């Protein structure tokens, strides 16, 4: 690996100068001098272990470059994965073939001879894809002697396969919680001691799993229930009375509560943190794989969940809304900001521009069908609607619809009472129909007829080659802010320029 002989001699003197003594039947044996190997607890151990791991990684990379080992790609355009290391745990990927199994065994043998590390076959396992045939599996297991196939394995305490029943897969967390709490029930603990144990021991048990997966709400409730039972104590025949619900206990201490974490919300916060890492550190291996697999060519905010997505990605998407609420874009030079879609305003509730573009006002061209319809060229069509057949009725319907939207907006803004868009649209249609029926009945009784003078004129165009400017302003009394806007139209009716602004009232 490029180390000079003198440095290697120093390290080997440190390693070989150690002696061991073993207890056999209560008696110490004579001292044994080590010739090589790494010992946990040795101050040099972390550094030597990293050097050994780097050498092992180089052997795998070399075989991968030479085509002797094939890594795994998720999907094909993503970076190739040949191995993952975490401390003393290793996860390696290769094709299910006898040739690659032989090559993997050779790499393990070289690592064993070079660094003096033996492979613990009892703690090692093989995991195959469901598409691998039995004959291929037997061939690989024959080459990698001592390693056995497992159907449900774990890596770093996390299950490698998530089945349909997440509650069953992650049930070990609840079992660990119960086991740990049972060991404390016989001890004399005050409320302060219980609080420390629950916050810093029990709440830490599921933290690592919750950083990767979204636990079922039912499982979170069961774990919280066990914690509540321990907190309030127990009697001979059962548990004591719970004087406060767990929801009250989890409120912050500033409000007079105990500040325990609500597991489901804590779970979402941890997942949002992982999503933030993907967003802010795109060069991470995890970020590259996730982008290539789930949101290539777009952003995290526009990615959607589907049935073929992994459990890990589905869990991260559940935290997307929480992350979106808590962040706003830094403007900088403004080149990467979408003014209308991104969250970048500090004074806005959700960080977005509230006032929409004039050309994006959604009003349907041919009457009302549903509130989701794509509206088209409303301003151009409304100018000439009065001169068309049934044009006046359509204008009245549009006005009534806008009036109902305005009323619904006021209810939400000032009385905090929202109304479903369907109800708003239906109410506008019903009132419009009542108005039409009343007009027809009045004409039948009084012989009323329309005249050209009574036709609504609408916007009046200026003289040819002239530009007409319409303006308006409004004051929001609660915030004491005033907004103004102006629209300049050419004599043909097309919008030439638009201005808008906001000022603070006196």
BAZARO-580009 format. One line per 10 residues: number of its first residue (from 1); their letters; for each residue x, y, z of N, C-alpha, C. Coordinates in steps of 0.1 Angstrom, whole numbers. Example, Ala and Ser with C-alpha at 12.3 -4.5 7.8 and 13.67 -1.06 7.14 Angstrom:
% BAZARO-580009
1 = as = 132/-57/78/123/-45/78/132/-33/78  128/-22/71/137/-11/71/129/0/79
***
This chain:
% BAZARO-580009
1 = xxxxxxxxxx = 8/-12/0/0/0/0/9/13/0  22/11/-1/30/23/-2/37/27/10  36/20/21/43/24/34/58/20/33  66/29/39/80/26/39/84/15/49  95/8/47/98/-4/55/101/0/70  106/12/72/109/16/86/96/18/94  86/24/87/73/26/94/66/12/97  67/3/87/62/-10/89/68/-17/101  82/-16/102/89/-22/113/84/-17/127  82/-3/127/77/2/140/64/-3/144
11 = xxxxxxxxxx = 55/-4/134/41/-9/137/42/-24/141  50/-32/135/51/-46/138/57/-48/152  66/-39/156/72/-40/169/61/-38/180  52/-28/177/41/-26/186/32/-37/187  30/-44/176/20/-55/175/26/-67/182  39/-71/179/45/-83/183/50/-82/197  50/-71/203/56/-70/217/45/-72/228  33/-75/223/22/-78/233/22/-92/237  19/-95/250/18/-108/255/4/-110/260  -1/-123/260/-14/-126/265/-13/-137/275
21 = xxxxxxxxxx = -23/-137/284/-25/-147/294/-39/-152/294  -41/-165/294/-55/-171/293/-58/-178/306  -71/-176/311/-76/-183/322/-82/-197/318  -76/-208/324/-82/-221/321/-85/-228/334  -98/-230/337/-102/-236/349/-98/-228/361  -99/-215/360/-96/-206/371/-81/-203/373  -72/-209/365/-58/-207/366/-52/-200/354  -43/-191/356/-37/-184/345/-26/-193/339  -26/-193/326/-15/-200/318/-3/-191/317  7/-196/311/19/-188/308/16/-178/297
31 = xxxxxxxxxx = 24/-168/296/22/-158/287/25/-162/272  17/-157/263/18/-160/249/21/-147/242  31/-147/233/35/-136/226/29/-136/212  22/-125/208/16/-124/195/26/-121/184  23/-127/172/32/-124/161/25/-115/151  12/-114/151/5/-105/142/-10/-104/147  -18/-95/140/-32/-94/144/-35/-81/150  -48/-78/150/-54/-66/156/-61/-69/168  -60/-61/178/-67/-63/191/-76/-52/194  -89/-55/198/-98/-44/202/-94/-38/215
41 = xxxxxxxxxx = -94/-25/216/-90/-19/228/-76/-13/227  -68/-17/218/-55/-12/215/-56/2/209  -48/12/214/-49/25/209/-46/26/194  -38/17/189/-35/16/174/-46/10/166  -55/3/173/-65/-5/166/-73/2/155  -79/14/159/-87/21/149/-80/25/136  -67/29/138/-59/33/126/-55/21/118  -50/10/124/-46/-2/117/-58/-8/110  -70/-8/117/-82/-14/111/-86/-6/98  -85/7/98/-88/15/86/-79/12/75
51 = xxxxxxxxxx = -66/10/78/-56/6/68/-59/-8/62  -63/-17/71/-67/-30/66/-80/-30/57  -89/-22/62/-102/-20/54/-99/-14/41  -90/-4/40/-87/2/27/-80/-8/18  -71/-16/23/-65/-27/15/-75/-36/10  -85/-41/18/-95/-50/14/-104/-43/3  -107/-31/5/-115/-23/-5/-108/-22/-18  -95/-20/-18/-87/-19/-30/-87/-32/-38  -87/-43/-31/-87/-57/-37/-100/-59/-45  -111/-55/-38/-124/-56/-45/-126/-47/-57
61 = xxxxxxxxxx = -121/-34/-55/-122/-25/-66/-114/-30/-78  -102/-35/-75/-93/-40/-86/-100/-51/-94  -106/-61/-87/-113/-72/-93/-125/-66/-101  -131/-56/-96/-143/-50/-103/-138/-44/-116  -127/-36/-116/-122/-30/-128/-118/-40/-138  -112/-51/-134/-107/-62/-143/-118/-70/-148  -131/-68/-143/-142/-76/-148/-143/-90/-141  -136/-92/-131/-136/-105/-124/-148/-105/-114  -152/-94/-109/-164/-92/-100/-173/-82/-106  -186/-84/-105/-196/-75/-111/-204/-69/-99
71 = xxxxxxxxxx = -204/-56/-98/-212/-49/-88/-226/-49/-92  -234/-43/-84/-248/-42/-86/-252/-27/-88  -261/-25/-98/-266/-12/-101/-281/-10/-99  -285/0/-92/-299/3/-89/-302/17/-93  -307/20/-105/-309/11/-116/-296/10/-124  -297/7/-138/-285/6/-146/-277/19/-147  -284/30/-147/-277/43/-148/-271/48/-135  -273/41/-124/-268/45/-111/-254/40/-110  -246/46/-100/-233/41/-97/-233/26/-93  -222/19/-97/-221/5/-94/-217/3/-79
81 = xxxxxxxxxx = -224/-7/-73/-221/-10/-59/-214/-23/-58  -201/-23/-54/-194/-36/-52/-193/-40/-38  -193/-30/-28/-191/-34/-14/-195/-22/-6  -199/-24/6/-202/-14/16/-196/-18/29  -188/-9/36/-182/-12/48/-187/-3/59  -189/-9/71/-192/-1/83/-185/-7/95  -174/-1/100/-167/-7/111/-162/-21/106  -165/-31/114/-161/-45/111/-171/-52/103  -182/-46/99/-192/-53/91/-190/-49/76  -191/-60/68/-189/-58/54/-201/-64/46
91 = xxxxxxxxxx = -205/-57/35/-216/-62/27/-210/-61/12  -210/-73/6/-204/-74/-8/-214/-79/-18  -213/-74/-30/-222/-77/-41/-215/-84/-52  -221/-94/-58/-215/-100/-70/-226/-108/-77  -223/-113/-89/-232/-121/-97/-232/-135/-90  -244/-142/-92/-245/-156/-87/-239/-166/-97  -226/-166/-97/-219/-175/-106/-207/-181/-99  -203/-193/-103/-192/-200/-97/-179/-193/-99  -177/-186/-110/-165/-179/-113/-163/-167/-103  -174/-159/-101/-173/-148/-92/-172/-152/-78
101 = xxxxxxxxxx = -178/-164/-74/-177/-169/-61/-162/-173/-58  -156/-179/-68/-141/-183/-66/-133/-170/-65  -136/-160/-73/-128/-147/-72/-130/-141/-58  -142/-141/-53/-145/-135/-40/-138/-143/-29  -137/-156/-30/-130/-164/-20/-115/-161/-21  -109/-159/-33/-95/-156/-34/-92/-142/-27  -101/-133/-29/-99/-120/-23/-99/-121/-7  -108/-129/-2/-109/-131/12/-96/-138/17  -91/-147/9/-79/-155/13/-67/-145/14  -66/-136/3/-55/-126/3/-56/-117/15
111 = xxxxxxxxxx = -67/-113/18/-69/-104/30/-65/-111/43  -69/-124/43/-66/-131/56/-50/-133/57  -43/-136/46/-29/-138/47/-22/-124/50  -27/-114/44/-20/-101/45/-22/-94/58  -34/-95/64/-37/-87/76/-39/-96/88  -39/-110/86/-41/-119/97/-55/-119/103  -64/-116/95/-78/-116/99/-85/-128/94  -92/-136/102/-99/-147/98/-114/-144/96  -120/-150/87/-134/-148/84/-142/-157/93  -151/-151/101/-160/-159/110/-172/-164/101
121 = xxxxxxxxxx = -171/-176/97/-182/-182/88/-195/-183/95  -195/-184/109/-208/-186/116/-215/-172/116  -208/-161/115/-215/-148/115/-216/-143/101  -212/-151/91/-213/-146/77/-225/-154/71  -232/-147/61/-243/-154/55/-244/-149/41  -252/-157/33/-254/-154/18/-268/-150/16  -271/-140/8/-284/-136/5/-286/-136/-10  -295/-143/-15/-298/-145/-30/-310/-137/-34  -310/-133/-46/-323/-128/-52/-333/-139/-54  -346/-136/-54/-356/-146/-56/-356/-152/-70
131 = xxxxxxxxxx = -349/-146/-79/-348/-151/-93/-337/-161/-95  -328/-163/-85/-317/-172/-86/-322/-187/-84  -317/-196/-93/-321/-210/-93/-314/-217/-82  -319/-228/-77/-313/-236/-66/-300/-241/-70  -298/-245/-83/-285/-251/-87/-274/-240/-86  -277/-228/-89/-267/-217/-88/-264/-214/-74  -274/-214/-65/-272/-212/-51/-262/-222/-45  -265/-235/-48/-257/-245/-43/-242/-244/-48  -240/-239/-60/-227/-238/-65/-219/-227/-58  -226/-216/-55/-219/-205/-48/-216/-209/-33
141 = xxxxxxxxxx = -226/-216/-27/-223/-220/-13/-212/-230/-12  -210/-238/-23/-199/-248/-23/-186/-241/-23  -185/-230/-31/-172/-223/-33/-169/-215/-20  -179/-209/-14/-177/-201/-2/-181/-210/10  -172/-219/13/-174/-229/23/-177/-223/37  -187/-229/43/-190/-224/57/-201/-214/58  -203/-207/47/-213/-196/46/-227/-202/42  -237/-199/50/-250/-205/47/-260/-194/42  -270/-199/35/-280/-190/29/-290/-186/40  -295/-174/40/-305/-169/50/-316/-163/42
151 = xxxxxxxxxx = -328/-164/46/-340/-158/39/-343/-145/44  -340/-142/57/-343/-129/63/-331/-125/72  -323/-117/66/-310/-113/73/-311/-99/76  -301/-95/85/-300/-81/89/-286/-76/87  -285/-63/84/-272/-56/83/-272/-44/91  -263/-43/100/-263/-32/110/-276/-30/118  -282/-42/121/-294/-42/128/-307/-39/121  -306/-37/108/-317/-34/99/-321/-46/90  -333/-49/89/-337/-60/80/-334/-57/65  -328/-67/58/-325/-64/44/-337/-65/35
161 = xxxxxxxxxx = -347/-72/40/-360/-73/32/-371/-69/40  -380/-60/35/-392/-55/42/-404/-61/35  -411/-70/43/-422/-76/37/-435/-68/38  -446/-74/36/-459/-66/36/-462/-62/50  -459/-70/60/-463/-66/74/-451/-59/80  -451/-46/80/-441/-38/86/-441/-40/102  -453/-42/106/-455/-43/121/-447/-56/126  -448/-66/118/-441/-78/121/-426/-77/120  -422/-70/109/-407/-69/106/-400/-60/117  -407/-50/121/-401/-41/131/-406/-44/145
171 = xxxxxxxxxx = -412/-55/147/-417/-59/160/-406/-61/171  -394/-64/166/-382/-66/175/-380/-53/183  -383/-41/178/-381/-29/186/-390/-29/199  -403/-33/197/-412/-33/208/-407/-44/218  -402/-55/213/-397/-66/222/-385/-61/230  -376/-54/224/-365/-49/231/-369/-39/242  -379/-31/238/-384/-21/248/-390/-28/260  -398/-38/258/-404/-45/269/-393/-52/278  -384/-58/271/-373/-65/278/-365/-56/287  -362/-44/282/-354/-34/289/-362/-29/301
181 = xxxxxxxxxx = -375/-26/299/-384/-21/310/-386/-31/321  -387/-44/317/-389/-54/327/-377/-55/337  -365/-52/332/-353/-53/340/-353/-41/350  -361/-31/348/-361/-19/357/-372/-19/367  -382/-27/365/-394/-26/373/-392/-30/387  -382/-39/390/-380/-43/403/-371/-33/411  -365/-24/404/-357/-14/411/-365/-3/416  -360/3/427/-366/15/433/-362/27/425  -370/33/417/-367/44/409/-377/55/412  -372/67/413/-381/79/415/-386/84/401
191 = xxxxxxxxxx = -394/94/400/-399/99/388/-387/105/379  -378/111/386/-366/117/379/-358/106/372  -356/95/380/-348/84/374/-356/77/362  -369/76/364/-377/70/353/-376/79/340  -377/93/343/-376/102/331/-363/100/324  -352/99/331/-339/98/325/-338/85/317  -342/74/323/-342/61/316/-350/61/303  -362/67/304/-371/67/293/-366/75/281  -361/87/285/-356/97/275/-343/92/268  -334/87/276/-320/85/271/-317/70/268
201 = xxxxxxxxxx = -326/61/272/-323/47/269/-334/41/260  -347/42/265/-358/36/257/-360/44/244  -360/57/244/-362/65/232/-350/64/222  -339/59/227/-327/57/218/-328/44/211  -335/34/216/-336/21/210/-341/21/195  -352/28/192/-356/28/178/-351/39/169  -342/48/175/-337/60/167/-330/56/154  -322/46/154/-314/42/142/-324/37/132  -333/28/136/-343/23/126/-352/34/121  -356/43/129/-365/54/125/-358/64/116
211 = xxxxxxxxxx = -345/64/116/-337/72/106/-338/67/92  -342/55/90/-342/48/77/-356/44/73  -365/41/82/-378/36/78/-389/43/87  -401/44/81/-413/49/88/-420/38/95  -420/38/108/-426/27/116/-441/29/116  -448/18/116/-463/18/116/-468/26/128  -478/34/127/-484/41/138/-488/32/149  -494/21/146/-498/11/156/-486/7/165  -475/4/159/-463/0/166/-458/11/175  -458/23/170/-454/35/178/-463/36/190
221 = xxxxxxxxxx = -476/34/189/-486/36/200/-483/25/210  -480/13/205/-477/2/215/-464/5/223  -454/10/217/-442/13/224/-445/24/234  -452/35/230/-456/46/239/-464/41/251  -473/31/248/-481/25/258/-473/18/269  -462/11/265/-453/4/274/-446/15/282  -442/25/276/-435/36/283/-444/43/294  -456/45/290/-466/51/299/-468/42/311  -469/29/309/-472/20/320/-460/20/330  -448/21/324/-436/22/333/-435/35/340
231 = xxxxxxxxxx = -440/46/334/-439/59/340/-449/60/352  -461/56/350/-471/57/361/-470/46/371  -462/35/368/-460/25/378/-470/14/378  -469/4/387/-478/-7/387/-481/-12/401  -492/-19/402/-496/-25/415/-495/-40/414  -499/-47/424/-498/-62/423/-507/-67/413  -519/-61/412/-530/-67/403/-531/-60/390  -522/-50/387/-523/-43/375/-515/-30/375  -519/-21/366/-512/-8/365/-519/2/372  -512/13/376/-518/24/383/-526/33/374
241 = xxxxxxxxxx = -533/42/379/-541/51/371/-532/61/363  -535/63/350/-527/72/342/-534/86/343  -528/95/351/-535/108/353/-535/117/342  -526/115/332/-525/123/320/-523/114/308  -529/118/297/-527/110/285/-512/112/280  -508/102/272/-494/103/267/-492/115/258  -503/119/251/-502/131/243/-499/144/251  -505/145/263/-502/156/272/-487/155/277  -483/143/280/-469/142/286/-459/146/275  -462/143/262/-452/146/252/-451/161/249
251 = xxxxxxxxxx = -459/169/254/-459/184/252/-446/190/258  -442/201/253/-429/207/257/-429/211/272  -417/212/278/-416/216/292/-420/230/294  -418/238/284/-422/253/285/-437/254/288  -445/244/284/-459/245/286/-463/237/299  -453/233/307/-456/227/320/-457/212/319  -453/206/307/-453/191/306/-439/185/307  -438/173/304/-425/166/306/-416/165/294  -421/168/282/-412/169/271/-407/156/265  -415/145/268/-412/132/261/-415/134/246
261 = xxxxxxxxxx = -408/126/238/-410/127/223/-421/118/219  -429/124/210/-440/116/204/-433/108/192  -434/94/193/-426/86/184/-428/88/170  -441/89/165/-444/91/151/-438/104/146  -440/115/153/-434/128/149/-419/128/149  -413/121/159/-399/120/160/-394/112/148  -401/102/144/-398/94/132/-397/102/120  -407/110/118/-408/119/106/-397/129/106  -393/134/118/-382/144/119/-369/138/115  -366/125/119/-354/118/115/-353/116/100
271 = xxxxxxxxxx = -365/112/94/-365/109/80/-363/122/72  -369/133/77/-367/146/71/-352/150/71  -345/146/81/-331/149/82/-323/142/71  -327/129/69/-321/121/58/-324/127/44  -336/132/43/-340/138/30/-332/151/28  -330/158/39/-322/171/38/-307/168/34  -302/157/38/-288/153/34/-288/150/19  -298/143/14/-298/140/0/-299/153/-8  -307/163/-3/-309/175/-10/-297/184/-10  -290/185/1/-278/194/3/-265/188/-1
281 = xxxxxxxxxx = -264/174/-1/-251/168/-4/-253/158/-16  -255/163/-28/-258/155/-40/-246/146/-44  -234/148/-39/-223/139/-43/-222/127/-34  -230/125/-24/-230/113/-16/-234/101/-25  -229/89/-21/-233/77/-29/-248/75/-28  -253/77/-16/-268/75/-14/-276/85/-22  -271/97/-23/-278/108/-31/-278/104/-46  -267/100/-51/-266/96/-65/-275/85/-68  -275/74/-60/-284/63/-63/-298/66/-62  -302/74/-52/-316/78/-50/-321/87/-62
291 = xxxxxxxxxx = -312/96/-66/-316/104/-78/-317/96/-90  -308/87/-93/-309/79/-105/-321/70/-105  -325/66/-93/-336/56/-92/-350/62/-92  -351/74/-85/-364/79/-82/-368/93/-87  -358/101/-89/-361/115/-94/-351/120/-104  -347/111/-113/-337/116/-124/-344/126/-133  -337/137/-135/-343/147/-144/-353/157/-138  -355/155/-125/-364/164/-118/-359/166/-104  -367/171/-95/-363/174/-81/-370/165/-71  -365/165/-59/-372/157/-48/-386/161/-46
301 = xxxxxxxxxx = -389/174/-48/-402/180/-45/-412/175/-55  -408/172/-67/-417/167/-77/-418/152/-78  -410/145/-71/-410/130/-71/-423/125/-64  -428/114/-69/-440/108/-63/-438/93/-60  -446/89/-50/-444/75/-46/-453/66/-55  -448/54/-57/-455/44/-65/-453/30/-59  -461/20/-64/-460/7/-58/-447/0/-59  -439/4/-69/-426/-3/-72/-415/3/-64  -417/14/-57/-407/20/-49/-403/12/-37  -391/14/-32/-386/6/-20/-392/12/-8
311 = xxxxxxxxxx = -392/4/3/-398/9/16/-390/21/21  -377/21/19/-369/32/24/-373/45/17  -375/45/4/-378/57/-3/-392/62/0  -402/52/1/-415/56/5/-415/62/19  -407/57/28/-406/63/41/-400/78/40  -390/80/32/-385/93/30/-395/103/25  -403/98/15/-414/107/9/-424/111/19  -426/103/30/-436/107/40/-431/119/48  -418/121/48/-413/133/55/-411/145/46  -414/144/33/-412/155/24/-420/167/27
321 = xxxxxxxxxx = -433/165/31/-441/176/35/-436/184/47  -431/176/57/-426/182/69/-413/191/66  -405/185/57/-393/193/53/-396/205/45  -406/204/37/-410/215/28/-415/227/37  -422/223/48/-427/234/56/-416/242/63  -405/235/66/-395/242/74/-383/248/66  -384/248/53/-373/254/45/-377/265/36  -368/274/33/-371/284/22/-358/286/15  -359/288/2/-347/290/-6/-340/303/-4  -326/302/-4/-318/314/-3/-317/320/-17
331 = xxxxxxxxxx = -320/333/-18/-322/339/-32/-308/339/-39  -298/344/-33/-285/345/-40/-286/354/-52  -282/348/-64/-283/356/-76/-297/354/-83  -305/345/-77/-318/343/-82/-320/334/-94  -308/328/-99/-309/321/-112/-316/307/-110  -315/301/-98/-321/288/-95/-334/289/-89  -341/300/-89/-354/302/-82/-365/303/-92  -375/295/-90/-388/297/-97/-397/306/-89  -399/318/-94/-406/328/-86/-419/324/-81  -427/316/-89/-440/313/-86/-442/300/-78
341 = xxxxxxxxxx = -432/291/-80/-434/278/-73/-425/276/-61  -413/281/-61/-404/279/-49/-408/287/-37  -403/283/-25/-405/290/-13/-393/299/-11  -394/312/-12/-383/321/-11/-386/334/-4  -399/337/-1/-403/349/5/-403/347/20  -397/356/28/-396/355/42/-409/359/49  -417/369/43/-429/374/49/-441/366/46  -441/357/36/-452/349/32/-453/337/41  -466/332/44/-468/321/53/-461/309/48  -462/305/35/-456/293/30/-444/296/21
351 = xxxxxxxxxx = -440/309/21/-428/313/14/-430/315/-1  -442/314/-6/-445/315/-20/-452/329/-23  -452/333/-35/-459/345/-40/-474/342/-40  -482/351/-33/-496/349/-32/-503/353/-45  -499/365/-50/-506/370/-62/-502/362/-75  -512/357/-82/-509/349/-94/-508/358/-106  -502/352/-116/-500/360/-129/-514/361/-136  -515/373/-143/-528/376/-149/-532/365/-159  -522/361/-167/-525/351/-178/-528/337/-172  -525/335/-159/-528/322/-153/-541/321/-146
361 = xxxxxxxxxx = -549/332/-147/-562/332/-140/-571/321/-147  -576/312/-139/-583/301/-144/-598/302/-145  -603/307/-156/-617/308/-158/-621/300/-171  -631/292/-171/-633/283/-182/-640/291/-194  -637/287/-206/-642/294/-218/-656/291/-220  -661/279/-219/-675/275/-222/-682/271/-210  -686/280/-201/-694/277/-189/-687/269/-179  -694/264/-169/-688/257/-157/-691/242/-158  -680/234/-157/-682/220/-156/-678/215/-142  -665/216/-139/-660/213/-126/-649/223/-122
371 = xxxxxxxxxx = -646/224/-109/-636/234/-105/-622/230/-109  -620/218/-114/-607/214/-118/-604/217/-133  -614/222/-140/-612/223/-155/-601/233/-158  -595/230/-170/-584/239/-175/-591/251/-182  -590/263/-177/-596/275/-183/-587/281/-194  -594/288/-203/-587/291/-215/-591/305/-220  -581/314/-222/-583/327/-228/-596/335/-223  -596/336/-210/-609/342/-204/-610/356/-208  -599/364/-206/-601/378/-208/-604/382/-223  -598/375/-232/-601/377/-246/-615/374/-250
381 = xxxxxxxxxx = -620/363/-244/-634/358/-247/-644/367/-241  -642/372/-229/-652/380/-222/-654/393/-228  -645/399/-236/-647/412/-242/-658/411/-252  -659/400/-260/-669/399/-270/-681/390/-266  -681/386/-253/-692/376/-249/-706/383/-250  -706/396/-247/-719/403/-247/-726/403/-260  -718/402/-271/-723/403/-284/-727/389/-290  -724/378/-282/-727/365/-287/-740/360/-281  -745/349/-287/-757/343/-282/-755/337/-268  -763/341/-258/-763/337/-244/-750/342/-238
391 = xxxxxxxxxx = -744/352/-244/-731/357/-238/-733/364/-225  -744/371/-223/-747/379/-211/-749/369/-199  -756/358/-202/-758/348/-191/-745/342/-186  -735/340/-196/-722/334/-192/-714/344/-183  -716/357/-187/-709/367/-179/-714/368/-165  -727/367/-164/-734/367/-150/-729/355/-142  -728/343/-149/-724/332/-142/-709/333/-137  -701/339/-145/-687/341/-141/-686/351/-130  -694/361/-130/-694/371/-119/-698/365/-106  -709/357/-107/-714/351/-95/-704/341/-89
401 = xxxxxxxxxx = -697/333/-98/-686/324/-94/-675/332/-87  -670/343/-92/-660/351/-86/-664/356/-73  -677/360/-72/-683/365/-59/-682/355/-48  -686/342/-52/-686/332/-42/-672/328/-38  -663/328/-47/-649/326/-44/-644/337/-34  -647/349/-37/-643/360/-28/-649/358/-14  -662/354/-13/-668/352/0/-662/340/7  -658/330/0/-652/318/6/-638/322/11  -631/330/4/-618/335/8/-619/343/21  -629/352/22/-631/360/34/-634/352/46
411 = xxxxxxxxxx = -642/341/44/-645/332/55/-632/325/60  -624/321/51/-611/315/55/-602/325/62  -601/337/56/-591/347/61/-595/353/74  -608/356/76/-612/363/88/-619/355/99  -625/344/94/-633/336/104/-627/322/105  -616/319/98/-609/306/98/-618/295/96  -627/297/86/-637/286/82/-635/284/67  -629/273/64/-627/269/50/-639/262/44  -641/263/31/-652/257/24/-647/249/12  -652/237/10/-648/229/-1/-650/236/-14
421 = xxxxxxxxxx = -641/235/-23/-643/242/-36/-655/237/-44  -658/224/-42/-671/219/-49/-683/227/-44  -684/229/-31/-695/236/-25/-696/251/-30  -684/257/-31/-684/271/-37/-689/271/-51  -684/262/-59/-688/262/-73/-703/258/-74  -708/249/-67/-722/245/-67/-731/256/-63  -727/263/-52/-735/274/-48/-737/285/-58  -725/288/-65/-726/298/-76/-735/294/-87  -735/281/-91/-744/276/-102/-758/276/-98  -761/272/-85/-775/272/-80/-781/287/-80
431 = xxxxxxxxxx = -773/296/-75/-778/310/-75/-780/316/-89  -771/312/-98/-772/317/-112/-784/311/-118  -787/298/-115/-800/292/-121/-812/299/-115  -812/302/-102/-823/309/-96/-825/323/-102  -814/329/-105/-815/343/-111/-821/341/-125  -816/331/-133/-822/329/-146/-836/326/-146  -841/317/-137/-855/314/-136/-863/326/-132  -858/334/-123/-866/346/-120/-867/356/-131  -856/357/-139/-857/366/-151/-867/361/-161  -867/348/-164/-876/343/-173/-891/344/-169
441 = xxxxxxxxxx = -893/342/-156/-906/344/-150/-911/358/-151  -902/368/-149/-905/382/-150/-909/386/-164  -901/380/-174/-904/383/-188/-918/378/-192  -921/366/-187/-934/360/-190/-946/368/-185  -944/374/-173/-955/381/-167/-956/395/-172  -945/402/-174/-945/416/-178/-942/418/-192  -939/408/-200/-936/409/-214/-923/417/-216  -914/415/-207/-901/422/-207/-892/417/-218  -886/425/-225/-876/421/-236/-864/429/-235  -853/424/-239/-840/430/-239/-839/440/-250
451 = xxxxxxxxxx = -831/451/-248/-828/460/-258/-813/462/-259  -809/467/-270/-795/469/-273/-788/478/-263  -796/488/-258/-790/497/-248/-787/491/-235  -794/479/-232/-792/473/-219/-780/463/-219  -774/461/-230/-763/451/-231/-751/457/-224  -745/449/-216/-733/453/-208/-721/455/-218  -715/467/-216/-704/471/-226/-691/464/-222  -688/462/-209/-675/457/-205/-664/467/-207  -651/462/-209/-640/470/-211/-640/477/-224  -638/490/-224/-639/498/-236/-624/500/-242
461 = xxxxxxxxxx = -623/497/-254/-609/498/-260/-607/513/-264  -594/517/-263/-591/531/-267/-590/533/-282  -587/544/-286/-585/547/-300/-574/539/-306  -574/538/-319/-563/530/-326/-549/536/-323  -540/527/-320/-526/530/-317/-525/537/-303  -535/537/-295/-535/542/-282/-533/530/-272  -528/534/-260/-527/524/-249/-535/529/-237  -543/520/-231/-552/523/-220/-546/517/-207  -546/524/-196/-541/519/-184/-552/519/-173  -555/507/-168/-564/505/-157/-556/502/-144
471 = xxxxxxxxxx = -561/508/-133/-553/506/-121/-563/505/-109  -558/499/-98/-566/498/-86/-557/495/-74  -562/497/-62/-555/495/-50/-564/490/-39  -558/484/-29/-566/478/-18/-557/479/-5  -564/480/6/-557/481/19/-562/469/28  -552/462/33/-555/451/43/-554/457/57  -565/459/64/-566/467/76/-558/460/87  -559/446/87/-553/439/98/-537/441/98  -531/440/87/-516/441/86/-512/455/83  -522/464/79/-519/478/76/-510/479/63
481 = xxxxxxxxxx = -511/469/54/-504/469/42/-513/472/30  -508/480/21/-516/483/9/-510/477/-4  -518/472/-13/-513/467/-25/-519/474/-37  -511/476/-48/-516/483/-59/-512/476/-72  -519/478/-83/-516/471/-95/-521/480/-107  -514/479/-118/-518/486/-130/-516/476/-142  -525/477/-152/-524/469/-164/-526/479/-176  -516/478/-185/-516/486/-197/-520/477/-209  -531/481/-216/-535/473/-227/-535/481/-240  -531/474/-251/-531/481/-264/-545/482/-269
491 = xxxxxxxxxx = -547/489/-280/-561/492/-285/-567/479/-289  -559/468/-293/-565/455/-297/-570/447/-285  -566/451/-273/-570/444/-261/-559/436/-254  -548/434/-261/-537/426/-255/-529/434/-244  -525/426/-234/-518/432/-223/-504/436/-227  -500/449/-225/-487/453/-229/-477/453/-217  -481/458/-206/-473/458/-194/-481/456/-182  -475/452/-171/-482/450/-158/-473/455/-147  -478/462/-137/-471/466/-125/-479/463/-113  -471/460/-102/-478/457/-89/-468/460/-78
501 = xxxxxx = -473/463/-67/-464/467/-56/-472/466/-42  -464/467/-32/-469/467/-18/-463/478/-10  -471/486/-2/-465/496/6/-471/495/20  -464/500/30/-469/499/44/-477/512/46  -490/510/52/-499/521/54/-493/530/65  -498/542/65/-494/552/75/-499/549/88
***
